[in-house]
């Protein structure tokens, strides 16, 4: 009966979406924006909504497994961003901040590609990259029935999950695919639906071009998440394949990948209310959390994480500003840390500004009323269950966040001590074999860690954050030794004597038999201190957190089912989970607060207005100044001005960085890279009045490649079109080909 209930629920869910589709003509277009839709399920409601917003495409133009379609041009870049193929020769476009770590890895004081940019004028000049990949989705299958096979209502949650995991493994291994392809299964609608993705992962991805940071990261952390914006946030790569056009490890014999589809580039620009479609891999959203959960995030967890990162960033920034070597080493780490620090601040502001918690409570009151009136007895306790569980998990969640933010992420010597702790645990639990495997993996990982590490920076970060940890960490999760610790004295001892502060000394520490290494580790001051902290995390924090998370997950799964039954005419889309999604909207400005209205577009003039000579955030290259002064914009200008960024109502989150903005005809018109500060709360609550994504106008990308870099070779391999002039969809599809 439980299985039947699950399947019926899913059927009801999609029927409800169809019912909603029938009403789209009677509602404001704001009501049909937002959502991260599965591309294989667009026919019906989504197709109608997109066309209502101005799209000229069919669902099959976007996703098709028999003919080439837009999805064949979209790649998961490095597992954390999105990218797209924009030429028949595997040319890949993504954000500058997505390629930042790669650009940094090729940079040095002698060849600073972060500062000066990089442009390959031939295939031979393109730079290979270890551990960089581009993954394409070949097919999406619904395997819900297989995953729930044998699952019954009388099983406890652990038993259910165990059987589900076994069924997922079986479905994955039994997937119909080619030898060079992979398969993985992901959960949707809080565990009510499961889809299998067949993928092709290319690991020979080479750096082709990147503007200097003064263009690609213009405005840096001051402008991050803000509008008006003037950032040329793009970088270019190329995907290589073997002679059969299949994935292959790097080889000089590899050739540029021939994708089933690449995106033509529109030169026509954007106007208010133009249709916009975003295709990408959004990371994580939680749109259906109860009010009590959002309240906890906004008022307890986010403030703690913001405070930790705020303190770390101030210290790191002070050293980056006075030492170029430290600036290069910490550039990527600083940007990564600052990104979510500022995002959480904006998220809190957006939740308060839209009164999201109160609105969730209103919905829950309606939910309870309908459940009571219709005697839906199975759902009467859901909200009280949430209240109880979130109260129980609050302290351990806070403790977990403090451990992650301080001991795991921002104090680097403690991060190294955690790797060493994992090595000791591997030996104690798995013996010599597990120890040797862990040792090899850890040493390989630490090579990257220490390449971009400075004791000079880490020590003051340690002192500040450990003082905060001692003060703010829930007391039941602090080691007893903290009662007697003098952080300053401890810091001096650790950074003067520990072998966890350089790769060479770690390699020395790791030499010898497992028993000898573990003995030496436990005599190391940094390791002994870190071990006390990590042991509490492993033995007290994480087990309790995971247990409560499992219990909350079971209630959330049932709540998702209940929401879709109680509100059958509402629109429901699955939360983002790093799988391929489509979302649609329109070009539109917005009003962030009373008396203020932001127009939808910025121009190069704004770059010059922000220009501060020599400033690491707002400097402008001389050549760009010269191009502006001479108005030498080529074919990329708009009424004599050079467009830079624009706004649209698309619903995006982390992972969408680098996603293409696609027009009504299937052409690329922009490159998504950010969300406005007020709209960062869309991970928890979407509001079309305030949520705006920020994109680089594709004409600015082309202008920089052509006029600034002089990389005509890259322009020549793209297909540039004028869809607004021709209005001929067939021209936008001339690069499509029949699949074998």
C-alpha positions in Angstrom: 0.0 0.0 0.0 2.9 2.4 0.8 4.3 1.8 -2.7 0.9 2.5 -4.3 0.6 5.6 -2.3 3.9 6.9 -3.5 3.2 6.2 -7.1 -0.3 7.7 -7.0 1.2 10.8 -5.3 3.6 11.3 -8.1 0.8 10.9 -10.7 -1.3 13.4 -8.7 1.6 15.8 -8.7 2.0 15.9 -12.4 -1.7 16.0 -13.0 -1.9 19.0 -10.8 0.8 20.7 -12.9 -1.3 20.1 -16.0 -4.3 21.6 -14.3 -2.3 24.6 -13.4 -1.2 24.9 -17.1 -4.8 25.3 -18.1 -5.0 28.4 -16.0 -1.9 30.2 -17.2 -3.8 32.5 -19.6 -5.8 34.0 -16.7 -2.9 34.8 -14.4 -0.2 37.4 -14.1 3.1 36.3 -15.8 4.8 36.8 -12.4 2.9 33.7 -11.3 4.6 31.5 -13.9 8.2 32.6 -13.3 10.5 30.8 -10.9 11.1 27.1 -10.7 13.8 24.8 -11.7 12.2 22.3 -14.1 13.4 18.9 -15.2 14.2 19.3 -19.0 12.8 15.9 -19.9 9.4 16.8 -18.5 8.7 20.1 -20.1 5.8 19.1 -22.4 2.5 20.5 -21.3 2.5 23.1 -18.6 6.0 24.3 -19.0 5.9 24.5 -22.8 2.7 26.6 -22.6 4.1 28.9 -19.9 7.3 29.5 -21.9 5.3 30.3 -25.0 3.1 32.6 -22.9 6.3 34.5 -22.0 7.4 34.7 -25.6 9.3 31.6 -26.4 9.1 30.2 -29.9 10.7 26.9 -29.0 9.0 23.6 -28.4 9.9 21.2 -25.5 11.7 19.0 -27.9 13.9 21.9 -29.1 15.1 22.0 -25.5 15.3 18.3 -24.7 15.3 15.5 -27.2 17.1 12.1 -27.1 16.6 11.3 -30.8 17.4 14.7 -32.3 20.0 17.2 -31.2 18.6 19.8 -28.8 19.8 22.6 -26.5 20.6 20.1 -23.7 23.5 18.7 -25.9 25.3 22.0 -25.6 25.2 22.2 -21.8 28.0 20.8 -19.7 28.5 20.5 -15.9 31.8 22.3 -15.6 34.2 20.9 -13.0 31.2 19.6 -11.0 30.4 23.0 -9.6 29.4 25.3 -12.4 27.7 25.3 -15.8 29.2 25.8 -19.2 28.1 25.6 -22.8 29.5 24.7 -26.2 29.5 27.7 -28.5 31.2 26.4 -31.6 31.5 23.2 -33.7 35.0 22.8 -32.4 34.2 22.2 -28.7 34.7 25.8 -27.6 33.3 26.1 -24.1 32.1 29.2 -22.3 31.7 29.6 -18.6 32.2 32.3 -15.9 35.6 33.8 -15.0 35.0 32.9 -11.4 34.3 29.3 -12.4 37.6 29.1 -14.2 39.4 31.2 -11.6 41.1 28.3 -9.8 42.4 26.9 -13.1 43.6 30.4 -14.2 45.3 30.8 -10.9 47.0 27.4 -11.2 48.7 28.5 -14.4 49.7 31.9 -12.9 52.9 32.9 -11.3 54.7 36.2 -10.6 56.3 35.9 -14.0 53.1 34.9 -15.9 50.2 36.3 -13.9 47.2 35.3 -16.0 44.9 36.6 -13.2 46.3 40.1 -13.6 47.1 40.1 -17.4 44.6 37.6 -18.8 45.3 34.8 -21.2 44.4 34.1 -24.8 45.4 31.1 -26.9 45.7 32.1 -30.6 45.9 28.5 -31.7 45.1 25.0 -30.5 48.8 24.5 -29.6 48.7 27.4 -27.1 45.7 26.0 -25.1 46.7 24.9 -21.6 45.7 21.4 -20.3 44.3 21.1 -16.7 44.5 18.2 -14.3 41.2 17.3 -12.6 39.0 19.5 -14.7 36.0 18.0 -16.5 33.0 18.8 -18.6 30.0 16.4 -18.2 27.1 16.2 -20.7 23.7 14.7 -20.1 22.8 12.2 -22.8 19.5 10.8 -21.4 17.2 11.1 -18.3 15.0 8.1 -17.3 12.4 7.8 -14.6 13.3 4.9 -12.3 11.0 5.6 -9.4 9.2 2.2 -9.6 12.6 0.4 -9.5 13.9 2.4 -6.6 10.7 1.8 -4.5 10.5 -1.9 -5.3 10.0 -3.8 -2.0 9.6 -0.6 0.2 6.7 -0.9 2.6 5.1 1.3 5.1 6.0 -0.8 8.1 9.8 -0.4 7.6 11.6 2.1 9.8 13.5 4.9 8.0 16.9 3.3 8.2 15.5 0.1 6.6 13.7 2.0 3.9 16.8 3.9 3.0 18.9 0.8 3.0 16.6 -0.9 0.5 16.3 2.3 -1.6 20.1 2.5 -1.7 20.3 -1.1 -2.9 17.7 -0.5 -5.5 19.5 2.6 -6.7 22.7 0.7 -7.1 20.8 -2.0 -9.1 19.2 0.6 -11.3 22.5 2.3 -11.9 24.4 -0.9 -12.8 21.5 -2.0 -15.0 21.2 1.2 -17.0 21.3 1.0 -20.7 24.4 2.9 -21.8 27.6 2.8 -23.8 30.9 1.6 -22.3 32.3 5.2 -22.2 29.2 6.6 -20.5 28.3 6.8 -16.8 25.0 6.6 -15.0 23.8 8.0 -11.7 20.4 8.2 -9.9 19.2 11.4 -8.1 16.2 12.0 -5.8 13.5 14.5 -6.5 10.5 16.0 -4.6 12.2 15.1 -1.2 12.6 11.4 -2.1 9.2 10.9 -3.8 10.7 10.5 -7.3 14.0 9.2 -8.7 15.6 9.9 -12.1 18.6 8.2 -13.7 21.0 10.3 -15.7 23.2 8.9 -18.4 26.3 11.1 -18.9 29.5 11.5 -20.8 32.4 13.0 -18.8 35.3 14.6 -20.7 38.5 15.1 -18.8 40.7 16.8 -21.4 39.5 20.4 -21.0 42.0 23.1 -21.9 42.2 26.8 -21.0 41.6 28.9 -24.1 41.0 32.4 -22.9 40.3 34.6 -19.9 40.2 38.4 -19.5 42.3 40.0 -16.8 40.7 40.0 -13.3 40.2 43.8 -13.8 37.5 42.8 -16.3 36.5 39.3 -15.3 36.1 40.2 -11.7 35.6 43.9 -11.9 34.0 45.1 -8.7 35.3 42.0 -6.9 33.8 41.5 -3.5 32.3 45.0 -3.1 30.1 44.5 -6.1 29.4 40.8 -5.6 25.6 40.1 -5.5 25.0 43.8 -6.2 23.3 45.9 -8.9 24.2 47.9 -10.9 27.0 45.6 -12.0 29.7 45.9 -14.6 31.6 42.6 -14.7 32.9 40.7 -17.7 32.6 37.4 -15.8 33.6 34.9 -18.5 36.4 32.5 -19.4 36.8 30.1 -22.3 37.9 26.5 -22.5 37.9 23.7 -25.1 36.7 20.2 -24.7 38.9 17.5 -26.4 38.0 14.0 -27.3 39.6 10.9 -28.9 39.5 10.2 -32.6 36.0 8.7 -32.1 34.7 11.8 -30.4 34.6 10.0 -27.1 35.9 11.0 -23.6 39.6 10.3 -23.2 42.4 11.3 -20.8 44.7 14.1 -22.0 46.7 13.3 -25.0 48.4 15.4 -27.7 46.6 13.2 -30.2 43.1 14.3 -28.9 41.0 16.5 -31.1 38.4 19.2 -30.4 35.0 17.7 -29.4 32.2 17.8 -31.9 29.0 18.3 -29.8 25.6 17.2 -31.0 24.6 20.9 -30.7 26.3 24.2 -30.1 24.7 27.5 -29.3 24.5 30.2 -31.9 25.3 33.7 -30.6 22.7 36.5 -31.0 24.0 40.0 -31.8 20.6 41.6 -31.3 20.8 42.2 -27.5 18.0 42.3 -25.1 15.0 44.6 -24.3 12.6 44.8 -21.4 10.2 41.8 -21.3 12.3 39.6 -23.7 12.0 35.9 -23.0 15.0 34.4 -21.2 15.7 30.7 -20.6 18.5 29.5 -18.4 19.9 25.9 -18.8 22.2 24.7 -16.1 23.1 22.7 -13.0 21.7 24.6 -10.0 23.3 23.2 -6.8 20.8 23.3 -3.9 17.5 24.9 -3.0 15.0 24.3 -0.2 11.8 25.9 -1.3 9.5 23.7 0.7 11.0 24.0 4.2 8.5 24.8 7.0 8.6 28.3 8.6 10.4 26.9 11.7 13.3 25.7 9.6 13.7 29.0 7.7 13.5 30.9 11.0 16.3 28.8 12.3 18.5 29.3 9.3 18.0 33.1 9.2 18.1 33.9 12.9 20.5 31.2 14.3 22.7 29.5 11.7 23.4 32.2 9.2 24.5 34.8 11.7 27.0 32.4 13.2 28.5 31.5 9.8 28.6 35.2 8.8 30.5 36.2 11.9 33.2 33.5 11.4 33.8 34.3 7.8 33.7 38.1 8.4 36.6 37.7 10.9 38.6 35.5 8.6 38.1 37.6 5.5 39.2 40.8 7.2 42.5 39.2 8.2 43.2 37.6 4.8 42.3 40.8 3.0 44.8 42.8 5.0 47.6 40.4 4.0 46.5 40.2 0.3 46.6 44.0 0.0 50.3 44.2 1.0 51.8 41.1 -0.5 51.4 40.1 -4.2 52.6 36.5 -3.5 49.9 36.1 -0.8 47.4 37.8 -3.1 47.9 35.1 -5.8 47.9 32.3 -3.3 44.7 33.3 -1.6 42.8 34.9 -4.5 40.6 31.9 -5.2 40.1 30.9 -1.5 39.2 34.5 -0.6 36.7 34.8 -3.4 35.1 31.4 -2.5 34.9 32.3 1.2 33.5 35.8 0.5 30.9 34.6 -1.9 28.7 32.8 0.5 29.5 35.1 3.4 27.8 37.9 1.4 25.2 35.6 0.0 24.0 34.7 3.6 23.8 38.4 4.5 21.6 39.1 1.5 19.6 35.9 2.1 18.7 37.1 5.5 17.8 40.6 4.3 15.6 39.1 1.5 13.7 36.8 3.8 12.9 39.7 6.1 12.1 42.1 3.3 9.6 39.7 1.6 8.2 38.6 5.0 8.8 35.1 3.8 8.6 33.4 7.3 5.1 35.0 7.9 4.0 33.9 4.5 5.1 30.4 5.1 3.2 30.4 8.4 0.1 31.6 6.5 0.4 28.8 4.0 0.8 26.3 6.9 -2.3 27.7 8.6 -4.3 27.1 5.3 -2.7 23.6 5.1 -3.8 22.7 8.6 -7.3 24.1 8.0 -7.8 22.0 4.8 -6.2 18.9 6.5 -8.7 19.2 9.3 -11.7 19.9 7.1 -11.0 17.0 4.8 -10.1 14.7 7.6 -6.6 13.9 6.1 -5.6 12.3 9.3 -2.2 11.2 8.2 -1.0 14.8 7.8 -2.3 16.3 11.1 0.9 16.0 13.0 3.4 17.1 10.3 3.8 20.7 11.5 4.1 19.8 15.1 6.7 17.1 14.2 8.7 19.8 12.5 8.5 22.1 15.5 9.8 19.3 17.8 12.6 18.1 15.5 13.9 21.6 14.6 14.0 22.5 18.3 16.0 19.3 19.0 18.4 19.8 16.1 19.2 23.5 16.6 22.1 23.2 19.0 23.8 20.4 17.2 23.3 22.2 13.9 24.9 25.3 15.3 27.8 23.2 16.7 28.3 21.5 13.3 28.4 24.8 11.5 31.0 26.2 13.9 33.2 23.1 13.4 32.8 23.3 9.6 33.5 27.0 9.4 36.4 27.1 11.9 38.1 23.8 12.2 37.4 22.4 8.7 37.4 25.4 6.4 38.9 28.6 7.6 41.7 27.6 9.9 44.0 25.8 7.5 46.3 24.1 10.0 43.2 22.5 11.6 42.0 21.4 8.1 45.3 19.6 7.7 45.0 18.1 11.2 41.6 16.8 10.1 43.2 15.0 7.1 45.7 13.5 9.5 42.9 12.5 11.9 41.2 10.7 9.0 44.4 8.9 8.3 44.6 7.6 11.9 41.0 6.6 11.8 41.6 4.7 8.5 44.3 2.6 10.2 42.3 2.0 13.4 39.1 0.9 11.5 40.5 -0.5 8.2 44.1 -1.7 8.9 47.2 -1.2 6.8 45.4 -1.4 3.4 42.9 1.4 4.3 45.8 3.4 5.8 47.9 3.3 2.7 45.0 4.3 0.4 44.1 7.1 2.7 47.7 8.3 3.0 48.2 8.4 -0.8 44.9 10.4 -1.3 45.7 12.8 1.6 49.2 13.6 0.4 47.9 14.2 -3.1 45.3 16.6 -1.8 47.7 18.4 0.5 49.9 19.2 -2.5 47.2 21.6 -3.6 46.6 22.9 -0.1 50.2 23.9 0.5 50.7 25.4 -2.9 48.4 28.2 -1.8 49.2 28.3 1.9 50.9 30.9 4.1 51.7 30.5 7.8 51.8 34.3 8.1 48.1 34.4 7.2 46.9 31.3 8.9 48.3 32.1 12.4 46.3 35.3 13.0 43.2 33.5 11.5 43.7 30.7 14.0 44.0 33.1 16.9 40.9 35.0 16.0 38.6 32.1 15.0 39.6 29.8 17.9 38.8 32.6 20.3 35.4 32.9 18.7 35.1 29.1 18.7 35.8 28.9 22.5 33.2 31.6 23.1 30.4 30.7 20.8 30.5 26.9 20.4 27.8 25.2 22.4 29.6 24.2 25.6 28.6 20.5 25.4 30.6 20.2 22.2 33.8 21.8 23.4 36.8 19.7 24.6 37.4 20.0 28.4 40.9 21.3 27.6 39.4 24.5 26.4 38.8 25.6 30.0 42.6 25.9 30.4 43.7 27.1 27.0 45.4 30.4 26.3 44.8 30.8 22.6 47.8 33.2 22.0 50.2 30.9 23.8 48.9 27.8 22.0 49.1 29.6 18.7 52.8 30.4 19.2 53.6 26.8 20.1 51.7 25.3 17.2 53.1 27.5 14.5 56.6 27.3 15.9 56.8 23.6 16.3 54.1 21.7 14.3 54.9 19.8 11.2 51.4 20.4 9.8 52.4 23.8 8.3 54.3 22.7 5.2 54.1 19.9 2.7 57.7 18.8 3.3 57.3 18.5 7.0 53.9 16.6 6.6 55.6 14.2 4.2 58.3 13.7 6.9 55.7 13.2 9.5 53.9 10.6 7.3 57.1 8.5 6.8 57.5 5.2 8.6 55.2 2.4 9.6 51.5 3.2 10.4 52.3 2.8 14.1 55.3 5.1 13.9 53.3 7.8 11.9 50.4 7.7 14.4 52.8 8.0 17.3 54.5 11.1 15.7 51.2 12.6 14.9 50.0 12.4 18.5 53.2 14.1 19.6 52.5 17.0 17.3 51.0 20.1 19.0 48.6 21.0 16.2 47.5 17.5 15.7 46.8 16.8 19.3 44.8 20.0 19.6 42.9 19.4 16.4 42.2 15.7 17.3 40.3 16.7 20.4 38.0 18.9 18.3 37.6 16.4 15.5 36.9 13.5 17.8 33.9 15.4 19.3 32.7 16.1 15.8 32.9 12.5 14.7 31.6 11.0 17.9 29.0 13.5 19.2 28.1 16.1 16.7 27.8 14.3 13.4 26.0 11.1 14.6 23.3 13.2 16.3 23.0 15.6 13.4 22.6 12.8 10.9 20.1 10.9 13.0 17.9 14.0 13.4 18.4 14.9 9.8 17.1 11.5 8.8 14.0 12.0 11.0 13.4 15.5 9.6 13.9 14.1 6.0 11.1 11.5 6.6 8.7 14.2 7.8 9.8 16.5 4.9 9.1 13.8 2.4 5.6 13.3 3.8 5.1 17.0 3.9 6.0 17.3 0.2 3.4 14.6 -0.6 0.9 16.4 1.6 1.5 19.8 0.0 0.8 18.5 -3.4 -2.4 16.8 -2.3 -3.7 19.6 -0.2 -3.0 22.3 -2.9 -3.5 20.4 -6.2 -3.7 23.5 -8.3 -0.4 25.0 -7.1 2.8 24.8 -9.1 5.4 22.5 -7.6 8.9 21.9 -9.0 11.6 19.7 -7.4 14.4 21.5 -5.4 17.7 21.9 -7.1 20.2 19.1 -6.5 23.0 19.7 -9.0 21.1 18.0 -11.9 20.3 19.6 -15.3 17.4 22.1 -15.0 15.6 24.7 -17.1 14.1 27.9 -15.7 12.5 30.7 -17.6 11.6 34.4 -17.2 12.1 37.7 -18.8 14.4 40.7 -19.0 13.2 43.1 -16.3 14.4 45.7 -13.8 13.1 45.9 -10.3 12.5 48.0 -7.2 14.6 46.9 -4.3 13.1 49.4 -1.9 10.7 52.3 -1.7 11.7 55.1 -4.1 14.3 53.2 -5.9 14.1 51.5 -9.3 16.9 49.6 -11.1 16.8 49.6 -14.9 17.6 46.3 -16.6 20.9 47.1 -18.2 24.4 48.6 -17.6 27.0 49.9 -20.0 30.7 50.4 -20.3 30.2 54.0 -19.2 29.5 52.6 -15.7 32.8 50.8 -15.7 34.6 54.1 -16.2 32.5 55.8 -13.6 33.6 53.2 -11.0 37.2 53.3 -12.2 39.8 53.8 -9.4 43.4 53.7 -10.6 45.5 51.0 -9.0 42.6 49.6 -6.9 42.4 45.8 -7.0 38.6 45.8 -7.3 38.0 48.8 -9.6 41.1 49.3 -11.7 40.5 49.3 -15.5 43.1 48.2 -18.1 44.4 51.0 -20.3 43.4 49.3 -23.5 39.8 49.1 -22.3 39.9 52.8 -21.5 41.2 53.5 -25.0 38.5 51.5 -26.6 35.9 53.4 -24.6 37.4 56.8 -25.4 37.4 56.0 -29.1 34.0 54.2 -28.9 35.6 51.4 -30.9 32.9 48.8 -30.2 32.7 47.2 -33.6 29.4 45.3 -34.3 28.7 44.8 -30.6 27.4 48.3 -29.8 23.8 49.3 -28.9 22.9 52.8 -30.1 26.6 53.8 -29.8 27.0 52.3 -26.3 28.6 49.1 -25.1 26.2 46.9 -23.0 27.9 45.1 -20.1 25.3 43.4 -17.8 21.6 42.9 -17.6 18.8 41.7 -15.3 16.2 39.0 -15.7 13.7 37.3 -13.5 15.3 33.8 -13.8 15.4 31.6 -10.7 19.0 30.6 -10.2 21.4 29.5 -7.5 25.0 28.3 -7.0 25.8 25.9 -9.8 24.0 28.0 -12.3 27.1 30.2 -12.6 28.2 30.0 -16.2 24.7 29.0 -17.5 23.7 30.4 -20.9 20.9 32.8 -21.1 19.0 31.7 -24.2 16.5 33.8 -26.2 13.1 32.8 -27.6 14.7 31.2 -30.7 17.4 29.1 -29.0 20.3 31.6 -29.4 22.7 32.6 -26.6 22.2 36.2 -25.4 24.1 36.2 -22.1 26.1 34.4 -19.5 24.6 34.1 -16.0 26.9 34.8 -13.1 25.1 36.2 -10.1 21.9 37.1 -8.3 21.0 40.4 -6.8 21.6 40.7 -3.1 18.0 41.0 -2.2 17.2 37.9 -4.3 19.7 35.5 -2.8 16.9 34.3 -0.5 15.4 32.5 -3.5 17.1 29.3 -2.4 14.5 29.3 0.4 11.7 31.4 -1.0 11.1 32.7 -4.5 9.4 36.1 -5.1 9.3 37.3 -8.8 9.0 40.9 -7.6 12.5 40.9 -6.1 14.5 38.0 -7.4 16.8 39.0 -10.3 19.6 37.2 -11.9 22.6 39.1 -13.3 24.1 38.1 -16.7 27.0 39.3 -18.9 25.5 40.6 -22.2 27.0 38.2 -24.7 28.0 41.2 -26.9 30.3 42.4 -24.1 31.9 38.9 -24.1 32.4 39.1 -27.9 33.7 42.7 -27.7 36.4 41.7 -25.1 37.4 38.7 -27.2 37.5 40.7 -30.4 38.5 44.3 -29.7 40.3 43.9 -26.4 42.1 40.6 -26.8 42.3 40.5 -30.6 41.4 36.8 -30.6 39.7 36.9 -33.9 40.4 33.2 -34.2 37.8 32.6 -31.5 35.2 34.9 -33.0 35.6 33.2 -36.4 34.6 29.7 -35.1 31.3 30.9 -33.6 28.0 31.3 -35.4 26.7 34.9 -35.0 23.1 35.5 -35.8 20.4 38.3 -35.9 17.2 36.6 -34.8 15.3 39.8 -34.1 16.0 40.9 -37.7 15.2 37.6 -39.4 12.7 36.1 -37.0 13.6 32.8 -38.6 13.9 30.0 -36.2 15.4 27.7 -38.8 18.5 29.9 -38.9 19.0 29.3 -35.2 18.9 25.6 -35.7 21.2 25.3 -38.7 23.8 23.7 -36.5 21.5 20.8 -35.4 22.2 17.3 -36.6 20.5 14.0 -36.5 21.8 11.7 -33.7 23.0 8.2 -34.6 
